[in-house]
Amino acid sequence: MITLLTTPSDRELVITRTFDAPPERVWEAWTRPEHVRHWYGVAALTTTVCEIDLRVGGAWRWGQTSSDGQDIVFSGTYEEIVPNERLVYTEHFELMPGPPVHVTLTFDSTPQGGTALTSTSLWPSTEIRDQALATGMEAGVREEYDRLAEYLPTM
């Protein structure tokens, strides 16, 4: 399957991928720390932080550590939770000050019994979004989604 990143408007980033697993399984993989630890991030780094308080107003914090000891951590707050269908949250890269990104994830059933996962991010500005994309974010997202696809059948 292909992970597709698009920029449909000046501040949006949309990531789409279809997974060969039902929405309930993809939701569980995305919202339970014991599963997130297996697929989050890139293989070259070690996942060292995975905290999820899955409730409206609850916080989440996921991070990896590089071989030189640098922590790369993202965190935020859940704003809307519709189990197996929709997750809305803020996302903040802890190494970069500034306003958060607002993310809406949708978990849509496919006719084949899989899940079309769509992540729509609204960035504070075009410049911040484009800076993030310039860091190699696209390759990292693709690797992460590939890791999730490989993990789902093992759940």
C-alpha positions in Angstrom: 0.0 0.0 0.0 1.1 3.6 -0.6 1.2 6.3 1.9 0.3 9.6 0.2 1.1 13.0 1.6 -0.6 16.0 0.0 -0.9 19.7 0.7 -4.5 20.7 -0.4 -4.3 24.2 1.1 -1.7 26.6 2.3 -1.7 25.2 5.9 -2.9 21.6 5.5 -1.1 18.4 5.2 -3.1 15.3 4.5 -1.7 11.8 4.9 -3.7 8.8 3.6 -3.0 5.1 3.7 -5.2 2.0 3.5 -4.4 -0.8 5.9 -5.4 -4.4 5.6 -7.1 -4.5 9.0 -10.5 -3.4 10.3 -10.9 0.1 11.8 -11.2 -1.4 15.3 -7.8 -2.9 15.1 -6.1 0.2 13.6 -7.8 2.3 16.3 -6.5 0.0 19.0 -3.0 0.1 17.5 -3.1 3.9 17.5 -4.6 4.4 21.0 -2.9 1.8 23.2 0.7 2.3 24.4 1.4 -1.4 24.4 0.8 -1.4 20.6 2.1 2.1 19.7 5.6 1.1 21.1 5.9 -1.6 18.3 5.4 0.6 15.3 5.8 4.3 16.2 8.6 6.3 14.6 11.5 5.0 12.5 13.4 1.8 13.1 16.8 3.6 13.5 15.6 5.2 16.7 14.3 3.7 20.0 10.8 4.5 21.2 11.4 5.7 24.8 8.2 7.6 25.6 4.6 6.4 24.9 2.0 7.9 27.2 -1.7 8.0 26.3 -4.6 9.4 28.5 -7.3 8.7 26.0 -10.1 11.0 27.0 -11.2 14.5 25.9 -8.7 16.8 27.6 -6.3 14.0 28.2 -2.7 14.2 27.2 -0.6 12.1 24.9 3.2 12.0 24.6 5.2 9.8 22.2 9.0 10.0 21.6 12.1 8.4 20.4 15.8 8.7 21.3 18.6 8.8 18.8 21.8 6.9 19.2 23.5 10.1 20.4 20.9 10.5 23.1 18.7 13.2 21.6 15.1 12.9 22.5 12.6 13.6 19.7 9.2 13.9 21.4 5.8 15.0 20.3 2.9 15.7 22.7 -0.6 17.1 22.7 -4.1 17.0 24.0 -7.1 15.0 22.8 -10.0 17.2 21.7 -12.5 14.7 20.3 -12.7 11.0 20.5 -15.2 8.8 18.6 -13.9 5.2 19.0 -13.0 3.4 15.8 -14.0 6.4 13.7 -12.4 9.8 14.6 -9.6 11.2 16.8 -8.9 14.9 17.0 -5.9 16.2 18.9 -3.2 18.9 19.1 0.4 18.0 18.3 3.5 19.8 19.5 7.1 19.0 18.6 8.7 19.6 22.0 12.1 20.8 20.5 10.4 23.6 18.6 8.4 26.3 20.5 5.3 27.7 19.0 1.6 26.9 18.5 0.5 23.3 18.0 -0.7 21.6 14.9 -4.3 20.4 14.9 -4.8 16.9 13.7 -7.9 15.0 12.7 -7.6 11.3 12.1 -10.4 9.3 10.5 -10.7 5.5 10.4 -13.0 4.6 7.5 -14.0 1.0 6.6 -13.2 -0.1 3.1 -15.3 -2.6 1.1 -12.5 -5.1 1.4 -12.6 -5.0 5.3 -9.6 -2.8 5.7 -9.2 0.8 7.0 -8.6 4.0 5.0 -6.7 6.1 7.6 -6.7 9.8 6.8 -4.7 12.3 8.9 -5.5 15.9 8.2 -3.2 18.4 9.9 -3.8 22.1 10.1 -0.5 23.9 10.7 0.0 27.4 12.3 1.5 28.7 9.1 2.6 27.6 5.6 6.2 28.3 6.6 6.1 26.0 9.6 4.4 23.2 7.6 6.9 23.5 4.8 9.9 23.5 7.3 8.6 20.3 8.8 8.3 18.7 5.4 11.8 19.8 4.5 13.2 17.9 7.5 12.5 14.5 5.8 9.1 14.2 7.4 7.7 12.4 4.4 10.1 9.6 4.5 9.6 9.2 8.2 5.9 9.1 7.9 6.1 6.5 5.2 8.4 4.3 7.2 6.2 4.7 10.3 3.0 3.7 8.4 4.8 0.7 6.8 5.8 -0.4 10.3 2.2 0.0 11.4 1.0 -2.1 8.4 3.6 -4.8 9.4 2.5 -4.8 13.0 -1.3 -5.0 12.6 -1.4 -8.7 11.7 0.5 -9.6 14.8 -2.0 -8.1 17.2 
